[in-house]
Each structure stands twice: as C-alpha cells, then as structure tokens.
Amino acid sequence: EKFLNETGIKENKHIILLPGRLTQWKGHNVAIDAAKIICEKYPDIEFVMLFVGSEQNRTKYLRYLKKKAIDSNLSKNILFLGTRSDMASIYSLSDVVLSTSVEEEAFGRITAEASSMSKPIIATNIGGSKEIIEHNQTGWLIQENDPLLLADTIIKVIKKSQNEKEKMGRDARKRIIEEFSLNMMLKRTLEVYKEVYEEKHIDH
C-alpha cells in the first residue's frame, strides 16, 4: 500500500517489472518498444512498466530512455524508480517480471529472484536464464531484441488465468529451491573443485 500510494499506481493497473541497472545491454530500449506495441495493439490493457535499478552515473542513457518514453507517448506507462530498498514488495505486486538482456549474463539473478517470489518471468533465451527457466513451465524464454514478441508474450501472460499463473509460480519457486539454493550451489561448487583436484592428482 505504501509503495502504491507513493508512486500513484492505481490498483487496477497491470504492473510489469524490469529490475536491473540502467545499461544498454539490459534491454530497456526493447522494453520501451514493447510497451508502445502493447498500447497500440491492446489499447484496453491498463499497465505500468517499472524500471527499477541504479543508473550508475549513466545520466546520458537515462535521459535517452526518458526521452524515448515521452516520444512514444508512454510517460504515464513507464516509471523510472532508481534504486529501491523495497524490492520484495515491488516483486510481490508485479504481474510479470522481465529480463530483457541483449547480451549473455553469467547467472541471471533477476530470473532467479522472480522465480523465488513465484512470479511469472519472461527472459531472453541467452545466458544464465536458459539454465533457470523451463520454457512454458516455470517461465518463458524468448528471442532477444524482439519487441513484438516481447509485447505479445507479456499479453499472453497477463491474460492467463490466476490459477495458471499461480501454478507456474509454484513450479518456478520449487525449481529454485531444489536446483539453486545456497546449499545446492555450494555443493556443486565443491564438486567442481574436487573434480579438478582429482584430475590434477591423477596427472601427477
């Protein structure tokens, strides 16, 4: 309630979240193009797209994104929120989370965070997200740099029944707990060390 009051977001609006620092390879540009397509193709859909993350002194890029949003008549649909300390609340309010990276990421923390919060996640089919998401089961993997496909996938997710979204969310969270918990990650890291050590030991 505090977040909604502070940002002025109406409760009837679909909230689309793109968390991540403002840098070109995170694909904010593609998300703005997708938001424009949604407005044109699906004018009945009330939505707000939240960009949450530090600009890290990239003021020129932030100005470019804000101008692009205004030029696309999206000033009411896209909010630039900067760094926030209430990410858990923002995730929980979101209808769909985006990871629109156009270059490979080593792990894909956004995808893991959204899944752990049982939220529908749409991610580009590159980098770490490929390891985390089971396509059409725990989220959606799509071609990078394709705003039309992104827009259509967002709408597909929004229009799914609450039961379908909740089941996918449960499955996504279950996968994160089973495959990417701290204990599991530590166990697998130690297994790699052990394997490398044993190979070296055999060589000598």
NUROPA-313176 format. One record per atom (N, C-alpha, C): residue in one letter; atom name; x, y, z. Coordinates in pm, whole numbers, padded with zeros to 5 digits. Layout:
! NUROPA-313176
REC / A / CA / X / Y / Z
...
//
This chain:
! NUROPA-313176
REC / E / N / 00083 / -00120 / 00000
REC / E / CA / 00000 / 00000 / 00000
REC / E / C / 00087 / 00126 / 00000
REC / K / N / 00192 / 00121 / 00081
REC / K / CA / 00283 / 00236 / 00088
REC / K / C / 00345 / 00263 / -00049
REC / F / N / 00390 / 00157 / -00116
REC / F / CA / 00453 / 00173 / -00248
REC / F / C / 00354 / 00228 / -00349
REC / L / N / 00233 / 00173 / -00353
REC / L / CA / 00131 / 00218 / -00448
REC / L / C / 00094 / 00364 / -00424
REC / N / N / 00080 / 00401 / -00297
REC / N / CA / 00049 / 00540 / -00265
REC / N / C / 00161 / 00634 / -00306
REC / E / N / 00282 / 00591 / -00280
REC / E / CA / 00400 / 00673 / -00309
REC / E / C / 00416 / 00697 / -00459
REC / T / N / 00389 / 00594 / -00539
REC / T / CA / 00410 / 00604 / -00684
REC / T / C / 00283 / 00648 / -00758
REC / G / N / 00170 / 00645 / -00690
REC / G / CA / 00045 / 00684 / -00755
REC / G / C / -00010 / 00580 / -00851
REC / I / N / 00038 / 00456 / -00838
REC / I / CA / -00009 / 00348 / -00928
REC / I / C / -00146 / 00300 / -00880
REC / K / N / -00242 / 00298 / -00972
REC / K / CA / -00377 / 00251 / -00940
REC / K / C / -00377 / 00098 / -00931
REC / E / N / -00461 / 00046 / -00842
REC / E / CA / -00464 / -00098 / -00818
REC / E / C / -00513 / -00179 / -00938
REC / N / N / -00586 / -00114 / -01030
REC / N / CA / -00640 / -00190 / -01144
REC / N / C / -00538 / -00206 / -01257
REC / K / N / -00421 / -00144 / -01243
REC / K / CA / -00321 / -00150 / -01350
REC / K / C / -00235 / -00275 / -01337
REC / H / N / -00203 / -00336 / -01451
REC / H / CA / -00108 / -00447 / -01453
REC / H / C / 00032 / -00388 / -01435
REC / I / N / 00108 / -00448 / -01345
REC / I / CA / 00243 / -00399 / -01318
REC / I / C / 00345 / -00492 / -01383
REC / I / N / 00423 / -00434 / -01475
REC / I / CA / 00529 / -00507 / -01545
REC / I / C / 00662 / -00455 / -01491
REC / L / N / 00742 / -00543 / -01436
REC / L / CA / 00865 / -00503 / -01369
REC / L / C / 00989 / -00542 / -01449
REC / L / N / 01077 / -00443 / -01471
REC / L / CA / 01208 / -00472 / -01529
REC / L / C / 01314 / -00422 / -01429
REC / P / N / 01362 / -00511 / -01342
REC / P / CA / 01465 / -00471 / -01246
REC / P / C / 01604 / -00485 / -01309
REC / G / N / 01697 / -00403 / -01265
REC / G / CA / 01833 / -00413 / -01318
REC / G / C / 01891 / -00276 / -01346
REC / R / N / 02020 / -00262 / -01330
REC / R / CA / 02083 / -00133 / -01350
REC / R / C / 02064 / -00084 / -01493
REC / L / N / 02064 / 00047 / -01509
REC / L / CA / 02040 / 00106 / -01641
REC / L / C / 02167 / 00101 / -01725
REC / T / N / 02173 / 00001 / -01809
REC / T / CA / 02282 / -00013 / -01903
REC / T / C / 02226 / -00073 / -02032
REC / Q / N / 02284 / -00039 / -02146
REC / Q / CA / 02222 / -00073 / -02275
REC / Q / C / 02197 / -00222 / -02293
REC / W / N / 02289 / -00305 / -02243
REC / W / CA / 02273 / -00449 / -02269
REC / W / C / 02162 / -00514 / -02188
REC / K / N / 02103 / -00438 / -02093
REC / K / CA / 01990 / -00492 / -02015
REC / K / C / 01858 / -00486 / -02094
REC / G / N / 01858 / -00414 / -02207
REC / G / CA / 01742 / -00419 / -02297
REC / G / C / 01624 / -00330 / -02260
REC / H / N / 01645 / -00224 / -02181
REC / H / CA / 01535 / -00131 / -02150
REC / H / C / 01476 / -00073 / -02278
REC / N / N / 01562 / -00050 / -02374
REC / N / CA / 01522 / 00002 / -02504
REC / N / C / 01416 / -00086 / -02570
REC / V / N / 01440 / -00217 / -02566
REC / V / CA / 01347 / -00316 / -02624
REC / V / C / 01215 / -00314 / -02546
REC / A / N / 01224 / -00301 / -02414
REC / A / CA / 01103 / -00300 / -02330
REC / A / C / 01016 / -00179 / -02361
REC / I / N / 01078 / -00063 / -02386
REC / I / CA / 01000 / 00057 / -02422
REC / I / C / 00929 / 00035 / -02554
REC / D / N / 00999 / -00023 / -02651
REC / D / CA / 00936 / -00053 / -02781
REC / D / C / 00819 / -00150 / -02763
REC / A / N / 00836 / -00249 / -02674
REC / A / CA / 00729 / -00345 / -02647
REC / A / C / 00610 / -00276 / -02582
REC / A / N / 00637 / -00182 / -02490
REC / A / CA / 00529 / -00108 / -02423
REC / A / C / 00448 / -00028 / -02525
REC / K / N / 00516 / 00030 / -02621
REC / K / CA / 00448 / 00106 / -02727
REC / K / C / 00357 / 00015 / -02810
REC / I / N / 00407 / -00103 / -02842
REC / I / CA / 00329 / -00201 / -02919
REC / I / C / 00206 / -00244 / -02841
REC / I / N / 00221 / -00266 / -02710
REC / I / CA / 00107 / -00305 / -02626
REC / I / C / -00001 / -00196 / -02632
REC / C / N / 00041 / -00071 / -02618
REC / C / CA / -00055 / 00041 / -02623
REC / C / C / -00130 / 00045 / -02756
REC / E / N / -00059 / 00015 / -02865
REC / E / CA / -00119 / 00022 / -02998
REC / E / C / -00205 / -00101 / -03029
REC / K / N / -00155 / -00220 / -02995
REC / K / CA / -00226 / -00344 / -03030
REC / K / C / -00334 / -00382 / -02929
REC / Y / N / -00311 / -00345 / -02803
REC / Y / CA / -00403 / -00385 / -02696
REC / Y / C / -00441 / -00262 / -02613
REC / P / N / -00514 / -00166 / -02673
REC / P / CA / -00544 / -00040 / -02603
REC / P / C / -00629 / -00058 / -02476
REC / D / N / -00695 / -00174 / -02464
REC / D / CA / -00780 / -00198 / -02346
REC / D / C / -00699 / -00242 / -02223
REC / I / N / -00570 / -00275 / -02244
REC / I / CA / -00487 / -00322 / -02133
REC / I / C / -00429 / -00202 / -02058
REC / E / N / -00467 / -00190 / -01931
REC / E / CA / -00413 / -00084 / -01845
REC / E / C / -00286 / -00137 / -01777
REC / F / N / -00173 / -00072 / -01802
REC / F / CA / -00049 / -00124 / -01744
REC / F / C / 00048 / -00011 / -01711
REC / V / N / 00141 / -00046 / -01622
REC / V / CA / 00254 / 00042 / -01594
REC / V / C / 00379 / -00046 / -01593
REC / M / N / 00485 / 00004 / -01656
REC / M / CA / 00612 / -00069 / -01663
REC / M / C / 00712 / 00003 / -01573
REC / L / N / 00768 / -00072 / -01478
REC / L / CA / 00859 / -00013 / -01380
REC / L / C / 01004 / -00049 / -01412
REC / F / N / 01088 / 00052 / -01429
REC / F / CA / 01232 / 00031 / -01442
REC / F / C / 01294 / 00061 / -01305
REC / V / N / 01343 / -00043 / -01239
REC / V / CA / 01399 / -00028 / -01105
REC / V / C / 01546 / -00068 / -01108
REC / G / N / 01632 / 00026 / -01077
REC / G / CA / 01775 / -00004 / -01077
REC / G / C / 01857 / 00123 / -01087
REC / S / N / 01981 / 00113 / -01046
REC / S / CA / 02070 / 00229 / -01044
REC / S / C / 02111 / 00269 / -01185
REC / E / N / 02122 / 00399 / -01207
REC / E / CA / 02173 / 00447 / -01337
REC / E / C / 02325 / 00441 / -01340
REC / Q / N / 02390 / 00425 / -01222
REC / Q / CA / 02536 / 00415 / -01211
REC / Q / C / 02607 / 00523 / -01290
REC / N / N / 02562 / 00648 / -01272
REC / N / CA / 02621 / 00765 / -01338
REC / N / C / 02605 / 00766 / -01491
REC / R / N / 02516 / 00678 / -01541
REC / R / CA / 02490 / 00681 / -01686
REC / R / C / 02375 / 00778 / -01714
REC / T / N / 02395 / 00904 / -01682
REC / T / CA / 02288 / 01003 / -01693
REC / T / C / 02245 / 01023 / -01838
REC / K / N / 02340 / 01012 / -01930
REC / K / CA / 02308 / 01029 / -02072
REC / K / C / 02210 / 00920 / -02119
REC / Y / N / 02235 / 00796 / -02078
REC / Y / CA / 02149 / 00685 / -02117
REC / Y / C / 02011 / 00699 / -02053
REC / L / N / 02008 / 00742 / -01927
REC / L / CA / 01880 / 00764 / -01858
REC / L / C / 01799 / 00872 / -01930
REC / R / N / 01865 / 00982 / -01969
REC / R / CA / 01796 / 01089 / -02043
REC / R / C / 01742 / 01037 / -02175
REC / Y / N / 01821 / 00953 / -02242
REC / Y / CA / 01778 / 00895 / -02371
REC / Y / C / 01653 / 00809 / -02351
REC / L / N / 01652 / 00724 / -02247
REC / L / CA / 01537 / 00636 / -02223
REC / L / C / 01412 / 00717 / -02188
REC / K / N / 01430 / 00820 / -02105
REC / K / CA / 01316 / 00903 / -02066
REC / K / C / 01259 / 00977 / -02187
REC / K / N / 01347 / 01027 / -02274
REC / K / CA / 01301 / 01097 / -02395
REC / K / C / 01229 / 00999 / -02488
REC / K / N / 01283 / 00877 / -02500
REC / K / CA / 01220 / 00775 / -02584
REC / K / C / 01079 / 00742 / -02533
REC / A / N / 01065 / 00732 / -02401
REC / A / CA / 00935 / 00704 / -02340
REC / A / C / 00836 / 00818 / -02370
REC / I / N / 00883 / 00942 / -02356
REC / I / CA / 00796 / 01059 / -02382
REC / I / C / 00758 / 01065 / -02531
REC / D / N / 00857 / 01045 / -02618
REC / D / CA / 00832 / 01049 / -02763
REC / D / C / 00736 / 00939 / -02807
REC / S / N / 00732 / 00831 / -02730
REC / S / CA / 00642 / 00718 / -02762
REC / S / C / 00507 / 00730 / -02691
REC / N / N / 00483 / 00848 / -02630
REC / N / CA / 00358 / 00873 / -02555
REC / N / C / 00339 / 00775 / -02440
REC / L / N / 00450 / 00742 / -02373
REC / L / CA / 00446 / 00642 / -02266
REC / L / C / 00483 / 00701 / -02130
REC / S / N / 00479 / 00834 / -02117
REC / S / CA / 00522 / 00896 / -01992
REC / S / C / 00438 / 00850 / -01872
REC / K / N / 00312 / 00811 / -01897
REC / K / CA / 00226 / 00763 / -01788
REC / K / C / 00239 / 00613 / -01768
REC / N / N / 00295 / 00544 / -01866
REC / N / CA / 00306 / 00399 / -01860
REC / N / C / 00440 / 00349 / -01808
REC / I / N / 00544 / 00431 / -01821
REC / I / CA / 00677 / 00387 / -01780
REC / I / C / 00729 / 00476 / -01668
REC / L / N / 00765 / 00413 / -01556
REC / L / CA / 00818 / 00485 / -01441
REC / L / C / 00963 / 00445 / -01416
REC / F / N / 01049 / 00543 / -01400
REC / F / CA / 01189 / 00521 / -01366
REC / F / C / 01203 / 00542 / -01215
REC / L / N / 01227 / 00436 / -01141
REC / L / CA / 01224 / 00443 / -00995
REC / L / C / 01361 / 00445 / -00929
REC / G / N / 01467 / 00428 / -01007
REC / G / CA / 01601 / 00429 / -00948
REC / G / C / 01623 / 00310 / -00855
REC / T / N / 01715 / 00327 / -00763
REC / T / CA / 01745 / 00219 / -00667
REC / T / C / 01640 / 00218 / -00557
REC / R / N / 01591 / 00101 / -00523
REC / R / CA / 01488 / 00087 / -00418
REC / R / C / 01534 / -00015 / -00314
REC / S / N / 01490 / 00006 / -00191
REC / S / CA / 01522 / -00089 / -00084
REC / S / C / 01405 / -00184 / -00056
REC / D / N / 01292 / -00161 / -00126
REC / D / CA / 01171 / -00243 / -00101
REC / D / C / 01141 / -00337 / -00218
REC / M / N / 01247 / -00401 / -00269
REC / M / CA / 01231 / -00485 / -00388
REC / M / C / 01136 / -00602 / -00366
REC / A / N / 01136 / -00658 / -00246
REC / A / CA / 01045 / -00772 / -00220
REC / A / C / 00900 / -00729 / -00239
REC / S / N / 00866 / -00609 / -00194
REC / S / CA / 00729 / -00557 / -00211
REC / S / C / 00698 / -00535 / -00358
REC / I / N / 00795 / -00479 / -00431
REC / I / CA / 00774 / -00449 / -00573
REC / I / C / 00756 / -00579 / -00652
REC / Y / N / 00840 / -00678 / -00622
REC / Y / CA / 00823 / -00809 / -00687
REC / Y / C / 00684 / -00865 / -00658
REC / S / N / 00642 / -00859 / -00533
REC / S / CA / 00515 / -00922 / -00494
REC / S / C / 00396 / -00854 / -00560
REC / L / N / 00407 / -00725 / -00591
REC / L / CA / 00298 / -00651 / -00657
REC / L / C / 00295 / -00674 / -00808
REC / S / N / 00405 / -00722 / -00864
REC / S / CA / 00418 / -00731 / -01009
REC / S / C / 00335 / -00846 / -01067
REC / D / N / 00278 / -00821 / -01185
REC / D / CA / 00205 / -00925 / -01258
REC / D / C / 00299 / -01008 / -01343
REC / V / N / 00404 / -00945 / -01392
REC / V / CA / 00502 / -01015 / -01475
REC / V / C / 00636 / -00944 / -01461
REC / V / N / 00744 / -01023 / -01458
REC / V / CA / 00879 / -00969 / -01445
REC / V / C / 00954 / -00995 / -01576
REC / L / N / 01035 / -00897 / -01617
REC / L / CA / 01110 / -00908 / -01743
REC / L / C / 01260 / -00913 / -01717
REC / S / N / 01329 / -00995 / -01795
REC / S / CA / 01474 / -00990 / -01803
REC / S / C / 01506 / -00982 / -01952
REC / T / N / 01528 / -00860 / -02001
REC / T / CA / 01533 / -00836 / -02146
REC / T / C / 01676 / -00820 / -02198
REC / S / N / 01773 / -00879 / -02130
REC / S / CA / 01913 / -00863 / -02169
REC / S / C / 01935 / -00901 / -02315
REC / V / N / 02019 / -00821 / -02382
REC / V / CA / 02050 / -00848 / -02523
REC / V / C / 02190 / -00910 / -02537
REC / E / N / 02260 / -00922 / -02423
REC / E / CA / 02388 / -00991 / -02419
REC / E / C / 02383 / -01094 / -02306
REC / E / N / 02468 / -01196 / -02315
REC / E / CA / 02463 / -01304 / -02217
REC / E / C / 02503 / -01258 / -02077
REC / E / N / 02428 / -01308 / -01979
REC / E / CA / 02461 / -01286 / -01838
REC / E / C / 02513 / -01417 / -01781
REC / A / N / 02604 / -01405 / -01685
REC / A / CA / 02663 / -01526 / -01628
REC / A / C / 02561 / -01610 / -01553
REC / F / N / 02475 / -01545 / -01474
REC / F / CA / 02379 / -01622 / -01393
REC / F / C / 02234 / -01586 / -01424
REC / G / N / 02199 / -01461 / -01422
REC / G / CA / 02059 / -01422 / -01443
REC / G / C / 01985 / -01411 / -01311
REC / R / N / 02034 / -01318 / -01227
REC / R / CA / 01978 / -01305 / -01091
REC / R / C / 01832 / -01262 / -01093
REC / I / N / 01794 / -01177 / -01189
REC / I / CA / 01654 / -01132 / -01197
REC / I / C / 01562 / -01251 / -01215
REC / T / N / 01599 / -01342 / -01304
REC / T / CA / 01519 / -01461 / -01331
REC / T / C / 01505 / -01546 / -01204
REC / A / N / 01615 / -01563 / -01133
REC / A / CA / 01612 / -01643 / -01010
REC / A / C / 01527 / -01575 / -00902
REC / E / N / 01542 / -01443 / -00890
REC / E / CA / 01465 / -01370 / -00788
REC / E / C / 01315 / -01377 / -00817
REC / A / N / 01277 / -01353 / -00943
REC / A / CA / 01135 / -01358 / -00980
REC / A / C / 01078 / -01497 / -00954
REC / S / N / 01154 / -01600 / -00992
REC / S / CA / 01109 / -01738 / -00971
REC / S / C / 01094 / -01769 / -00823
REC / S / N / 01188 / -01721 / -00742
REC / S / CA / 01181 / -01748 / -00598
REC / S / C / 01063 / -01676 / -00534
REC / M / N / 01017 / -01566 / -00598
REC / M / CA / 00900 / -01493 / -00549
REC / M / C / 00770 / -01545 / -00614
REC / S / N / 00781 / -01656 / -00689
REC / S / CA / 00666 / -01720 / -00755
REC / S / C / 00598 / -01628 / -00857
REC / K / N / 00680 / -01548 / -00927
REC / K / CA / 00626 / -01453 / -01024
REC / K / C / 00654 / -01499 / -01166
REC / P / N / 00557 / -01476 / -01258
REC / P / CA / 00582 / -01509 / -01399
REC / P / C / 00700 / -01428 / -01452
REC / I / N / 00795 / -01496 / -01516
REC / I / CA / 00915 / -01430 / -01567
REC / I / C / 00928 / -01455 / -01718
REC / I / N / 00953 / -01348 / -01791
REC / I / CA / 00985 / -01357 / -01934
REC / I / C / 01130 / -01314 / -01948
REC / A / N / 01214 / -01403 / -02000
REC / A / CA / 01356 / -01372 / -02013
REC / A / C / 01404 / -01405 / -02154
REC / T / N / 01510 / -01336 / -02195
REC / T / CA / 01568 / -01367 / -02325
REC / T / C / 01644 / -01499 / -02316
REC / N / N / 01643 / -01571 / -02426
REC / N / CA / 01694 / -01708 / -02430
REC / N / C / 01847 / -01711 / -02448
REC / I / N / 01915 / -01636 / -02363
REC / I / CA / 02061 / -01632 / -02366
REC / I / C / 02113 / -01628 / -02222
REC / G / N / 02237 / -01676 / -02204
REC / G / CA / 02299 / -01667 / -02072
REC / G / C / 02234 / -01755 / -01967
REC / G / N / 02247 / -01712 / -01842
REC / G / CA / 02205 / -01793 / -01728
REC / G / C / 02058 / -01826 / -01721
REC / S / N / 01973 / -01740 / -01778
REC / S / CA / 01827 / -01765 / -01771
REC / S / C / 01790 / -01898 / -01835
REC / K / N / 01868 / -01941 / -01936
REC / K / CA / 01840 / -02069 / -02003
REC / K / C / 01853 / -02186 / -01906
REC / E / N / 01941 / -02171 / -01806
REC / E / CA / 01962 / -02277 / -01707
REC / E / C / 01851 / -02278 / -01601
REC / I / N / 01794 / -02160 / -01578
REC / I / CA / 01699 / -02145 / -01467
REC / I / C / 01555 / -02176 / -01510
REC / I / N / 01517 / -02127 / -01629
REC / I / CA / 01377 / -02139 / -01674
REC / I / C / 01355 / -02265 / -01756
REC / E / N / 01247 / -02334 / -01725
REC / E / CA / 01197 / -02441 / -01812
REC / E / C / 01084 / -02377 / -01894
REC / H / N / 01109 / -02360 / -02022
REC / H / CA / 01018 / -02283 / -02107
REC / H / C / 00876 / -02338 / -02103
REC / N / N / 00781 / -02244 / -02084
REC / N / CA / 00638 / -02275 / -02077
REC / N / C / 00598 / -02353 / -01952
REC / Q / N / 00694 / -02379 / -01863
REC / Q / CA / 00661 / -02449 / -01738
REC / Q / C / 00688 / -02362 / -01616
REC / T / N / 00806 / -02299 / -01613
REC / T / CA / 00838 / -02212 / -01499
REC / T / C / 00863 / -02068 / -01545
REC / G / N / 00836 / -02041 / -01672
REC / G / CA / 00857 / -01908 / -01727
REC / G / C / 00863 / -01915 / -01879
REC / W / N / 00906 / -01807 / -01942
REC / W / CA / 00913 / -01802 / -02088
REC / W / C / 01048 / -01753 / -02132
REC / L / N / 01106 / -01824 / -02230
REC / L / CA / 01232 / -01782 / -02291
REC / L / C / 01202 / -01734 / -02432
REC / I / N / 01244 / -01611 / -02464
REC / I / CA / 01215 / -01555 / -02596
REC / I / C / 01343 / -01501 / -02661
REC / Q / N / 01335 / -01485 / -02792
REC / Q / CA / 01445 / -01426 / -02868
REC / Q / C / 01476 / -01285 / -02817
REC / E / N / 01604 / -01254 / -02805
REC / E / CA / 01641 / -01120 / -02761
REC / E / C / 01616 / -01017 / -02873
REC / N / N / 01604 / -00893 / -02834
REC / N / CA / 01591 / -00782 / -02929
REC / N / C / 01469 / -00794 / -03019
REC / D / N / 01359 / -00847 / -02965
REC / D / CA / 01238 / -00865 / -03045
REC / D / C / 01119 / -00805 / -02968
REC / P / N / 01098 / -00672 / -02982
REC / P / CA / 00993 / -00607 / -02903
REC / P / C / 00852 / -00658 / -02931
REC / L / N / 00824 / -00699 / -03056
REC / L / CA / 00691 / -00750 / -03090
REC / L / C / 00665 / -00881 / -03016
REC / L / N / 00763 / -00970 / -03017
REC / L / CA / 00749 / -01098 / -02946
REC / L / C / 00737 / -01074 / -02796
REC / L / N / 00814 / -00980 / -02744
REC / L / CA / 00807 / -00947 / -02602
REC / L / C / 00669 / -00895 / -02566
REC / A / N / 00616 / -00803 / -02647
REC / A / CA / 00483 / -00746 / -02622
REC / A / C / 00376 / -00856 / -02622
REC / D / N / 00381 / -00941 / -02723
REC / D / CA / 00280 / -01048 / -02734
REC / D / C / 00290 / -01148 / -02618
REC / T / N / 00413 / -01175 / -02573
REC / T / CA / 00432 / -01268 / -02461
REC / T / C / 00381 / -01206 / -02331
REC / I / N / 00406 / -01077 / -02311
REC / I / CA / 00354 / -01008 / -02193
REC / I / C / 00202 / -01019 / -02187
REC / I / N / 00138 / -00993 / -02301
REC / I / CA / -00008 / -01000 / -02306
REC / I / C / -00056 / -01143 / -02280
REC / K / N / 00013 / -01240 / -02336
REC / K / CA / -00022 / -01381 / -02315
REC / K / C / -00019 / -01415 / -02165
REC / V / N / 00084 / -01365 / -02097
REC / V / CA / 00097 / -01391 / -01953
REC / V / C / -00013 / -01322 / -01875
REC / I / N / -00036 / -01194 / -01906
REC / I / CA / -00138 / -01115 / -01836
REC / I / C / -00276 / -01179 / -01849
REC / K / N / -00304 / -01235 / -01967
REC / K / CA / -00437 / -01291 / -01994
REC / K / C / -00457 / -01432 / -01941
REC / K / N / -00350 / -01493 / -01889
REC / K / CA / -00365 / -01627 / -01832
REC / K / C / -00450 / -01619 / -01706
REC / S / N / -00516 / -01729 / -01673
REC / S / CA / -00598 / -01732 / -01552
REC / S / C / -00509 / -01725 / -01429
REC / Q / N / -00567 / -01681 / -01318
REC / Q / CA / -00490 / -01672 / -01193
REC / Q / C / -00438 / -01809 / -01151
REC / N / N / -00518 / -01912 / -01172
REC / N / CA / -00476 / -02048 / -01137
REC / N / C / -00352 / -02091 / -01215
REC / E / N / -00352 / -02060 / -01346
REC / E / CA / -00238 / -02095 / -01431
REC / E / C / -00112 / -02023 / -01384
REC / K / N / -00127 / -01892 / -01356
REC / K / CA / -00011 / -01813 / -01312
REC / K / C / 00042 / -01862 / -01177
REC / E / N / -00051 / -01897 / -01088
REC / E / CA / -00009 / -01943 / -00956
REC / E / C / 00062 / -02078 / -00964
REC / K / N / 00012 / -02166 / -01050
REC / K / CA / 00078 / -02297 / -01066
REC / K / C / 00219 / -02279 / -01120
REC / M / N / 00232 / -02195 / -01224
REC / M / CA / 00365 / -02171 / -01281
REC / M / C / 00458 / -02110 / -01176
REC / G / N / 00403 / -02017 / -01097
REC / G / CA / 00482 / -01955 / -00991
REC / G / C / 00531 / -02057 / -00888
REC / R / N / 00441 / -02148 / -00849
REC / R / CA / 00479 / -02252 / -00753
REC / R / C / 00588 / -02342 / -00809
REC / D / N / 00572 / -02381 / -00938
REC / D / CA / 00671 / -02467 / -01003
REC / D / C / 00807 / -02396 / -01014
REC / A / N / 00802 / -02266 / -01045
REC / A / CA / 00926 / -02188 / -01058
REC / A / C / 00998 / -02181 / -00925
REC / R / N / 00922 / -02153 / -00818
REC / R / CA / 00984 / -02145 / -00685
REC / R / C / 01041 / -02280 / -00642
REC / K / N / 00967 / -02386 / -00670
REC / K / CA / 01013 / -02521 / -00635
REC / K / C / 01146 / -02551 / -00705
REC / R / N / 01156 / -02513 / -00832
REC / R / CA / 01280 / -02537 / -00908
REC / R / C / 01398 / -02459 / -00848
REC / I / N / 01373 / -02335 / -00809
REC / I / CA / 01480 / -02254 / -00749
REC / I / C / 01528 / -02318 / -00619
REC / I / N / 01434 / -02361 / -00536
REC / I / CA / 01471 / -02420 / -00407
REC / I / C / 01550 / -02550 / -00428
REC / E / N / 01505 / -02632 / -00525
REC / E / CA / 01569 / -02762 / -00547
REC / E / C / 01703 / -02750 / -00619
REC / E / N / 01713 / -02657 / -00714
REC / E / CA / 01831 / -02652 / -00801
REC / E / C / 01928 / -02538 / -00769
REC / F / N / 01879 / -02429 / -00710
REC / F / CA / 01964 / -02310 / -00696
REC / F / C / 01967 / -02253 / -00553
REC / S / N / 01938 / -02337 / -00455
REC / S / CA / 01951 / -02290 / -00316
REC / S / C / 02099 / -02272 / -00284
REC / L / N / 02127 / -02199 / -00176
REC / L / CA / 02267 / -02176 / -00137
REC / L / C / 02340 / -02308 / -00114
REC / N / N / 02275 / -02401 / -00044
REC / N / CA / 02340 / -02530 / -00016
REC / N / C / 02370 / -02607 / -00143
REC / M / N / 02274 / -02604 / -00238
REC / M / CA / 02295 / -02675 / -00364
REC / M / C / 02409 / -02612 / -00444
REC / M / N / 02413 / -02477 / -00448
REC / M / CA / 02517 / -02408 / -00523
REC / M / C / 02655 / -02437 / -00461
REC / L / N / 02663 / -02436 / -00327
REC / L / CA / 02789 / -02466 / -00259
REC / L / C / 02833 / -02610 / -00287
REC / K / N / 02736 / -02701 / -00281
REC / K / CA / 02765 / -02844 / -00305
REC / K / C / 02823 / -02862 / -00446
REC / R / N / 02761 / -02796 / -00544
REC / R / CA / 02807 / -02813 / -00682
REC / R / C / 02943 / -02746 / -00705
REC / T / N / 02964 / -02634 / -00638
REC / T / CA / 03095 / -02567 / -00649
REC / T / C / 03205 / -02655 / -00592
REC / L / N / 03178 / -02716 / -00477
REC / L / CA / 03276 / -02806 / -00416
REC / L / C / 03302 / -02928 / -00503
REC / E / N / 03197 / -02976 / -00571
REC / E / CA / 03213 / -03091 / -00661
REC / E / C / 03308 / -03057 / -00776
REC / V / N / 03297 / -02933 / -00827
REC / V / CA / 03386 / -02890 / -00935
REC / V / C / 03530 / -02884 / -00885
REC / Y / N / 03550 / -02826 / -00764
REC / Y / CA / 03685 / -02821 / -00705
REC / Y / C / 03743 / -02961 / -00689
REC / K / N / 03657 / -03051 / -00639
REC / K / CA / 03701 / -03189 / -00616
REC / K / C / 03742 / -03256 / -00747
REC / E / N / 03658 / -03234 / -00850
REC / E / CA / 03685 / -03293 / -00981
REC / E / C / 03818 / -03242 / -01037
REC / V / N / 03840 / -03111 / -01027
REC / V / CA / 03965 / -03051 / -01078
REC / V / C / 04085 / -03103 / -01000
REC / Y / N / 04069 / -03111 / -00866
REC / Y / CA / 04177 / -03161 / -00781
REC / Y / C / 04214 / -03305 / -00818
REC / E / N / 04110 / -03388 / -00836
REC / E / CA / 04134 / -03529 / -00866
REC / E / C / 04202 / -03547 / -01001
REC / E / N / 04161 / -03464 / -01098
REC / E / CA / 04225 / -03470 / -01232
REC / E / C / 04373 / -03434 / -01221
REC / K / N / 04405 / -03331 / -01143
REC / K / CA / 04544 / -03287 / -01124
REC / K / C / 04623 / -03396 / -01053
REC / H / N / 04556 / -03458 / -00954
REC / H / CA / 04621 / -03562 / -00875
REC / H / C / 04656 / -03682 / -00962
REC / I / N / 04563 / -03719 / -01053
REC / I / CA / 04586 / -03832 / -01143
REC / I / C / 04699 / -03798 / -01240
REC / D / N / 04701 / -03673 / -01290
REC / D / CA / 04806 / -03632 / -01385
REC / D / C / 04945 / -03642 / -01324
REC / H / N / 04953 / -03616 / -01192
REC / H / CA / 05084 / -03620 / -01127
REC / H / C / 05115 / -03754 / -01065
//
